[in-house]
């Protein structure tokens, strides 16, 4: 019987274990360094577990070679994933944006059906057991873990990435693969909060807004998105920020965030609205110029950003002042100072170089019988269930142990 060891009990590792153990010719052992499997899984989707997205396709993934993800996503896509989990007994609900959650709104439901299935299929789970060393000789692997030596014919490395270290993010997978001759790219936190000059965000802490957000390097647009943002004492957060944060975390100089705080109107439209407001309410305090359109604190900060005269009334504002206010609303600039670190990040950008693995099987091109899947590879997805879909797809493909 083929002895299969899976290193890592996260989403990709559990999917690989279930796939490999479906064959009666394989005995599967899953080694997990944490005291229990799926700890990071419980935190996804704010505890609700956004398990996939109906719109998952290769276009939502990033890395040096993002097309590497396409074969796995094609072989085991969203419909396959949903059918698989429904077969395990998980009832799901889909939201209008394509995000899929357990009907219970609890990540525990997802983890429980995975655990029950592994137990039913005879997967041996050994928790609290970090793998310290791995060697391969004559196509037989030996692993030192928890003071014990494990032997295997095939090994699947699914240790995850460096993100979320408080929940189990580690460097183990990178180090183990490196010891077997593999290489990795630089690592960056992704799906993370962006840090900016705090002058304006500090006064806006806790304020949410619907905005168009863009990241620039000088005059070059790197990424843009639209959706909900949240101001923090150190910068900006929220779903719209997470999706483009990878472009702010890669260490380039001269980066800025530009926020369009009224994306439904053109700059001329905002100026016309302000002019009409001045006509209707000339005695309104200047600080209340945007009241009714923007959050009160946000409107006041936009006025400060546009260098409107302090104090006084709206009637005292010149056409140039109104034009500056409209411009500030549509082009609210914040110099980027970095991002929050891996502790705060949901995903790791970068990882083991995908050209060293076969995208049709997830097997190493350097070491026969060695596979890798999930976040340990240089593939990361957008916010909204795409990273878990990559875990399911790549874990399922690796678990087939295709030659």
C-alpha positions as CSV (number, residue, x, y, z in Angstrom):
1,X,0.0,0.0,0.0
2,X,1.3,3.5,-0.9
3,X,2.2,5.5,2.2
4,X,1.2,9.2,1.7
5,X,2.1,11.9,4.1
6,X,0.5,15.4,4.0
7,X,2.2,18.2,5.8
8,X,-0.3,20.8,6.9
9,X,-3.9,20.5,8.1
10,X,-5.4,23.6,6.5
11,X,-7.9,23.8,3.6
12,X,-5.5,22.5,0.9
13,X,-4.1,19.8,3.1
14,X,-7.4,18.5,4.2
15,X,-8.7,18.4,0.6
16,X,-5.5,16.6,-0.5
17,X,-6.0,14.1,2.3
18,X,-9.6,13.4,1.4
19,X,-8.7,13.0,-2.3
20,X,-5.7,10.7,-1.7
21,X,-7.6,8.6,0.9
22,X,-10.4,8.0,-1.6
23,X,-8.1,5.4,-3.2
24,X,-7.9,2.1,-1.3
25,X,-4.3,1.8,-2.5
26,X,-3.2,4.7,-0.3
27,X,-2.7,5.0,3.5
28,X,-2.8,8.7,4.3
29,X,-1.2,10.4,7.3
30,X,-1.7,14.2,7.9
31,X,0.8,16.0,10.1
32,X,-0.3,19.3,11.6
33,X,1.9,21.5,13.8
34,X,-1.1,23.1,15.5
35,X,-3.1,21.4,18.2
36,X,-5.9,20.9,15.8
37,X,-6.5,21.1,12.1
38,X,-8.2,24.0,10.3
39,X,-7.4,26.8,12.8
40,X,-7.0,29.4,10.1
41,X,-10.0,28.2,8.3
42,X,-12.2,29.2,11.3
43,X,-11.2,32.8,10.9
44,X,-12.0,33.2,7.2
45,X,-14.9,35.4,6.2
46,X,-15.0,36.9,9.7
47,X,-15.8,33.5,11.0
48,X,-18.4,32.7,8.4
49,X,-16.0,31.0,6.0
50,X,-16.3,32.4,2.5
51,X,-15.5,29.0,0.9
52,X,-15.6,30.0,-2.8
53,X,-16.9,32.4,-5.3
54,X,-19.0,31.7,-8.3
55,X,-16.8,33.9,-10.4
56,X,-13.5,32.1,-9.6
57,X,-11.3,31.9,-12.7
58,X,-7.6,32.2,-13.4
59,X,-8.1,36.0,-14.0
60,X,-8.5,36.4,-10.2
61,X,-5.1,35.0,-9.3
62,X,-1.6,36.5,-9.1
63,X,2.0,35.5,-9.0
64,X,5.0,35.4,-11.4
65,X,3.1,32.9,-13.5
66,X,-0.6,33.3,-12.6
67,X,-1.7,30.9,-15.4
68,X,-0.2,28.1,-13.4
69,X,-3.5,28.1,-11.5
70,X,-5.6,27.4,-14.6
71,X,-5.3,23.6,-14.8
72,X,-6.2,23.0,-11.2
73,X,-9.2,25.4,-11.4
74,X,-10.4,23.7,-14.5
75,X,-10.0,20.2,-13.2
76,X,-11.8,21.0,-9.9
77,X,-13.7,24.2,-10.3
78,X,-16.5,25.9,-8.3
79,X,-19.3,23.5,-9.3
80,X,-17.1,20.6,-8.4
81,X,-16.3,22.2,-5.1
82,X,-19.9,22.9,-4.2
83,X,-20.9,19.4,-5.2
84,X,-18.1,17.9,-3.1
85,X,-19.1,19.8,0.0
86,X,-22.8,19.2,-0.5
87,X,-21.9,15.5,-0.7
88,X,-20.1,15.9,2.7
89,X,-23.3,17.3,4.1
90,X,-22.6,21.0,4.1
91,X,-25.5,23.3,3.1
92,X,-24.4,26.5,1.5
93,X,-25.8,29.9,0.7
94,X,-24.7,32.2,-2.2
95,X,-24.8,36.0,-2.0
96,X,-25.5,38.4,-4.9
97,X,-21.8,39.1,-5.4
98,X,-21.0,35.4,-5.9
99,X,-19.6,34.7,-2.5
100,X,-20.6,31.3,-1.0
101,X,-20.9,30.6,2.7
102,X,-22.1,27.8,4.9
103,X,-25.8,28.2,5.4
104,X,-25.1,28.1,9.1
105,X,-22.9,31.3,8.7
106,X,-20.3,29.4,10.8
107,X,-16.9,28.3,9.7
108,X,-17.2,25.5,12.2
109,X,-19.7,23.8,9.9
110,X,-17.1,23.7,7.2
111,X,-14.4,22.4,9.4
112,X,-16.7,19.8,11.0
113,X,-17.7,18.1,7.7
114,X,-14.1,18.0,6.7
115,X,-13.0,16.4,9.9
116,X,-15.9,13.9,9.9
117,X,-15.0,12.9,6.3
118,X,-11.3,12.4,7.1
119,X,-12.2,10.2,10.0
120,X,-14.7,8.2,7.9
121,X,-12.0,7.6,5.2
122,X,-9.3,6.5,7.6
123,X,-7.0,9.5,7.4
124,X,-4.6,9.4,10.4
125,X,-4.4,12.9,11.8
126,X,-1.3,13.6,13.9
127,X,-1.6,17.1,15.4
128,X,0.8,19.1,17.5
129,X,3.6,17.7,15.3
130,X,5.7,20.2,13.3
131,X,7.9,18.6,10.6
132,X,11.5,19.5,11.3
133,X,13.3,17.8,8.5
134,X,12.5,15.9,5.3
135,X,14.9,13.8,3.1
136,X,14.4,11.7,0.0
137,X,16.6,8.8,-1.0
138,X,15.8,6.2,-3.7
139,X,12.3,7.7,-4.0
140,X,11.5,7.1,-0.3
141,X,10.9,10.0,1.9
142,X,11.8,10.2,5.6
143,X,10.4,13.0,7.8
144,X,11.4,13.9,11.3
145,X,8.4,15.2,13.2
146,X,7.8,15.4,17.0
147,X,10.8,13.3,17.7
148,X,9.5,10.5,15.5
149,X,10.6,9.4,12.0
150,X,7.8,8.9,9.4
151,X,8.4,7.1,6.1
152,X,6.4,7.8,2.9
153,X,6.3,7.0,-0.8
154,X,4.6,10.4,-1.6
155,X,4.6,13.7,0.3
156,X,2.2,16.6,-0.2
157,X,3.4,19.9,1.3
158,X,0.4,22.0,2.2
159,X,1.8,24.1,5.0
160,X,0.2,27.4,3.9
161,X,2.0,30.7,3.9
162,X,3.5,33.3,6.3
163,X,0.3,35.3,6.7
164,X,-1.7,35.1,9.9
165,X,1.1,33.9,12.1
166,X,-1.2,34.1,15.2
167,X,-3.5,31.6,13.5
168,X,-0.9,29.3,12.2
169,X,0.9,31.1,9.4
170,X,4.5,29.6,9.2
171,X,7.6,29.4,7.1
172,X,7.8,25.6,7.4
173,X,6.7,24.8,3.9
174,X,9.1,27.1,2.3
175,X,12.0,25.8,4.4
176,X,11.1,22.1,3.8
177,X,10.8,22.6,0.0
178,X,14.0,24.6,-0.1
179,X,15.8,21.7,1.7
180,X,14.7,19.5,-1.3
181,X,16.2,21.9,-3.9
182,X,13.2,24.2,-4.5
183,X,13.3,28.0,-4.7
184,X,10.9,30.7,-3.8
185,X,10.1,34.3,-4.7
186,X,10.0,37.2,-2.3
187,X,7.1,37.2,0.2
188,X,4.7,40.0,0.8
189,X,1.6,40.4,2.9
190,X,-1.6,40.5,0.8
191,X,-5.2,41.2,1.6
192,X,-4.0,43.5,4.3
193,X,-4.5,47.1,5.5
194,X,-2.6,49.9,3.8
195,X,-0.6,52.3,5.9
196,X,-0.4,55.9,4.8
197,X,0.6,59.3,6.1
198,X,-1.7,59.4,9.2
199,X,-2.4,63.2,9.0
200,X,-6.0,62.8,7.7
201,X,-6.8,59.1,8.4
202,X,-6.2,59.6,12.2
203,X,-9.1,62.1,12.3
204,X,-11.3,59.7,10.3
205,X,-10.7,56.5,12.4
206,X,-13.8,54.3,12.1
207,X,-15.4,56.2,9.2
208,X,-16.6,54.0,6.3
209,X,-17.2,55.2,2.8
210,X,-18.0,53.9,-0.7
211,X,-15.1,54.9,-2.9
212,X,-13.0,54.3,-5.9
213,X,-9.4,53.6,-4.8
214,X,-6.3,53.6,-6.9
215,X,-2.6,52.9,-6.1
216,X,-0.1,55.0,-8.0
217,X,3.7,54.9,-8.4
218,X,4.4,58.4,-9.4
219,X,2.0,58.9,-12.3
220,X,1.7,55.2,-13.1
221,X,-1.5,53.5,-12.1
222,X,-0.7,50.1,-10.5
223,X,-4.1,49.0,-9.4
224,X,-7.6,50.3,-8.9
225,X,-10.8,49.0,-7.3
226,X,-14.2,50.3,-6.0
227,X,-16.1,49.4,-2.9
228,X,-16.2,50.0,0.9
229,X,-13.2,51.4,2.6
230,X,-12.6,52.0,6.3
231,X,-10.3,54.7,7.7
232,X,-8.0,53.6,10.5
233,X,-5.6,55.5,12.7
234,X,-2.7,54.4,10.4
235,X,-4.3,54.4,7.0
236,X,-7.1,52.6,5.1
237,X,-8.7,49.2,5.3
238,X,-11.8,47.4,4.1
239,X,-12.6,45.0,1.3
240,X,-11.8,47.4,-1.6
241,X,-8.4,48.1,0.0
242,X,-7.6,44.4,0.6
243,X,-7.9,43.5,-3.0
244,X,-5.2,45.9,-4.2
245,X,-3.0,45.9,-1.1
246,X,-0.5,43.5,-2.7
247,X,0.7,46.5,-4.9
248,X,1.3,48.6,-1.8
249,X,3.3,45.9,0.0
250,X,6.1,45.3,-2.5
251,X,8.4,48.0,-1.3
252,X,8.3,50.5,-4.2
253,X,9.0,54.2,-3.4
254,X,6.7,57.1,-4.1
255,X,3.4,55.2,-3.8
256,X,0.2,57.0,-3.2
257,X,-3.5,56.1,-2.6
258,X,-6.0,58.2,-4.5
259,X,-9.6,58.0,-3.3
260,X,-12.6,59.2,-5.3
261,X,-15.1,59.7,-2.4
262,X,-18.1,60.4,-4.7
263,X,-17.6,58.0,-7.6
264,X,-21.2,58.4,-8.9
265,X,-20.5,62.0,-9.9
266,X,-17.9,63.5,-12.2
267,X,-15.7,66.3,-10.8
268,X,-17.9,68.8,-12.7
269,X,-21.0,67.2,-11.2
270,X,-19.6,67.6,-7.6
271,X,-18.7,71.2,-8.3
272,X,-22.2,71.9,-9.6
273,X,-23.7,70.3,-6.5
274,X,-21.5,72.5,-4.2
275,X,-22.4,75.6,-6.2
276,X,-26.1,74.8,-5.8
277,X,-25.6,74.2,-2.1
278,X,-23.9,77.6,-1.8
279,X,-26.9,79.2,-3.4
280,X,-29.5,77.4,-1.3
281,X,-27.7,77.6,2.1
282,X,-25.3,80.6,2.0
283,X,-25.2,80.9,5.8
284,X,-24.1,77.3,6.3
285,X,-20.7,76.9,8.1
286,X,-17.9,76.1,5.7
287,X,-17.2,72.9,7.7
288,X,-20.6,71.6,6.7
289,X,-20.1,72.1,2.9
290,X,-20.4,68.3,2.2
291,X,-23.0,67.5,4.9
292,X,-25.7,65.3,3.4
293,X,-23.3,63.8,0.8
294,X,-20.3,62.6,2.8
295,X,-19.9,61.5,6.4
296,X,-19.7,64.7,8.5
297,X,-16.1,64.0,9.6
298,X,-15.1,63.0,6.1
299,X,-16.6,66.1,4.6
300,X,-14.7,68.3,7.0
301,X,-11.4,66.6,6.3
302,X,-11.9,66.9,2.5
303,X,-12.4,70.7,3.2
304,X,-9.2,70.8,5.1
305,X,-7.4,68.7,2.4
306,X,-8.7,71.3,-0.2
307,X,-7.3,74.2,1.9
308,X,-10.7,75.8,2.3
309,X,-10.7,78.9,4.5
310,X,-11.3,77.9,8.2
311,X,-14.4,79.3,9.8
312,X,-16.8,81.5,8.0
313,X,-19.8,80.5,5.9
314,X,-20.4,78.8,2.5
315,X,-21.3,82.2,1.0
316,X,-17.7,83.4,1.5
317,X,-16.2,80.6,-0.6
318,X,-15.0,81.6,-4.1
319,X,-15.6,79.6,-7.3
320,X,-11.9,78.6,-7.0
321,X,-12.6,77.3,-3.4
322,X,-15.6,75.2,-4.7
323,X,-13.5,73.8,-7.5
324,X,-10.7,72.9,-5.0
325,X,-13.3,71.2,-2.8
326,X,-14.7,69.2,-5.7
327,X,-11.2,68.2,-6.8
328,X,-10.3,67.2,-3.3
329,X,-13.4,65.0,-3.1
330,X,-12.5,63.2,-6.3
331,X,-8.7,63.1,-5.8
332,X,-8.1,62.6,-2.1
333,X,-4.5,61.7,-1.9
334,X,-2.7,59.8,0.8
335,X,1.1,59.0,0.6
336,X,1.6,55.2,1.3
337,X,4.1,54.3,4.0
338,X,3.7,50.5,3.7
339,X,1.2,47.9,4.8
340,X,0.4,46.1,8.0
341,X,2.6,43.0,8.3
342,X,2.0,39.2,8.0
343,X,0.3,39.0,11.4
344,X,-2.5,41.1,9.9
345,X,-2.5,39.8,6.4
346,X,-5.0,37.2,5.2
347,X,-2.8,35.8,2.4
348,X,0.8,35.6,1.4
349,X,1.8,37.0,-2.0
350,X,4.8,35.1,-3.4
351,X,5.9,31.6,-2.5
352,X,7.6,28.6,-4.1
353,X,8.4,29.1,-7.7
354,X,5.6,27.5,-9.8
355,X,7.9,26.7,-12.8
356,X,9.4,24.0,-10.6
357,X,6.0,22.2,-10.4
358,X,3.8,20.6,-13.0
359,X,0.5,22.5,-13.1
360,X,-1.3,19.4,-14.5
361,X,-0.4,17.3,-11.4
362,X,1.1,19.7,-8.7
363,X,4.1,17.3,-8.6
364,X,7.6,18.7,-8.2
365,X,9.7,18.7,-11.4
366,X,12.8,18.2,-9.2
367,X,11.8,15.4,-6.8
368,X,9.4,12.7,-8.0
369,X,6.7,11.8,-5.5
370,X,6.8,15.3,-4.0
371,X,3.8,17.6,-4.4
372,X,2.8,21.0,-3.2
373,X,-0.5,22.9,-3.1
374,X,-2.3,25.9,-1.7
375,X,-0.7,29.1,-0.3
376,X,2.9,27.7,-0.1
377,X,3.1,28.2,-3.9
378,X,3.5,31.5,-5.6
379,X,-0.2,31.9,-6.3
380,X,-2.6,34.3,-4.4
381,X,-6.1,35.2,-5.2
382,X,-8.4,38.3,-4.9
383,X,-10.5,38.8,-1.8
384,X,-13.9,37.1,-1.8
385,X,-13.4,33.3,-1.6
386,X,-10.8,33.0,-4.4
387,X,-8.0,31.9,-2.1
388,X,-10.0,29.1,-0.6
389,X,-11.0,28.0,-4.1
390,X,-7.3,27.7,-5.0
391,X,-6.8,25.6,-1.8
392,X,-9.6,23.2,-2.8
393,X,-8.6,23.0,-6.5
394,X,-4.8,22.6,-5.9
395,X,-5.3,20.3,-3.0
396,X,-7.7,18.1,-5.0
397,X,-5.2,17.9,-7.9
398,X,-2.2,17.2,-5.6
399,X,-4.2,14.5,-3.8
400,X,-4.7,12.5,-7.0
401,X,-1.0,11.8,-6.9
402,X,-0.8,11.8,-10.7
403,X,2.6,10.8,-12.1
